[in-house]
Amino acid sequence: MPNAAPPTPPAIPATEAFSPATADLDTWPVPVQVASLWEGQMTAVAAIRPALAAIAAAVEAALPRLRAGGRLVYAGAGSSGRLAAQDGAELEPTFDWPASRTILLVAGGPRALTEAVENAEDDTDSARRDMQAAGVGPADVLIALAASGRTPYTLACVRAATAAGALTIGVANSAGSALLDLAAHPILVETGAEAIAGSTRMKAGTSQKIVLNLLSTAMMVGLGRVHAGRMVDMRARNEKLRHRAVRMVRDLTGCTEDAAVAALAGTDGRVKPAVLVVHGLTPDDAASALARHDGRLRAALRSVTAGAAGA
């Protein structure tokens, strides 16, 4: 019986390829090294433009679920997992997105945020357990990231989320990868070979961070947590942010600093109801107006000004 042909090795993802252009990187003067690495970062930024339509479609698909009370779930391993966790962690202080509605799943658990955890990215059983423990369901939105698009932990999270009826968004830097095939909304950013082969914390990581910024920020805008280019749902928890809150109320209403301070004092430091208080509402009425308009300050302001005009 003839010997069976050896199995075909898997294709090398574009992010793992070697770049001849930087073969002599270690021999170059430091200014030349830095300039070359910077050019790679610019390439990463430019590579996002072809993905803008896919990013917008993912946001539009996610908003109905988030408006209905769904959660944002992030999943990834290594650099991708750390970037995902950073994005998710910043939503609560920036947009007052409830921490209870953000799930951060990183291969290897919280320890992997600061150190490498051996074999964590290959642990599909852990991924399924993490997803089950999070109770991911049809109202939720999963954002999964993997530069190669084939990280087993991340793929297992997407499969589990799909089975649970959640919306899945996959961000990868390698065309034709499994993550892009599995996700309902695939986002491909082709950054190509890294200056240092396989070091996806470089171009791929930069592009993933930008894509995460675009996704989560556009989602928060769509949820009414931004008004007139300002983070009006921000929680003023330190002196810098308290000054920022006063400045926002003044800018949005034209009131004096004293009036802004007084309005914020009556609304627990919250900018949106404070703006309505400056317009003549009581704190309770301001809260009710925002509740009637799904937290959207622009719509609440229209109702207040229309009521004043009709009075």
Secondary structure, 3 states (H helix, E strand, C coil): CCCCCCCCCCCCCHHHCCCHHHCCHHHCCHHHHHHHHHHHHHHHHHCCHHHHHHHHHHHHHHHHHHHCCCCEEEEECHHHHHHHHHHHHCHHHHHCCCHHHEEEEECCCHHHHCCCCCCHHHCHHHHHHHHHHHCCCCCCEEEEEECCCCCHHHHHHHHHHHHCCCEEEEEECCCCCHHHHHCCEEEECCCCCCCCCCCCCCHHHHHHHHHHHHHHHHHHHHCCCCECCECCCCCCCCHHHHHHHHHHHHHHHCCCHHHHHHHHHCCCCCHHHHHHHHCCCCHHHHHHHHHHCCCCHHHHHHHHHHHHHHC
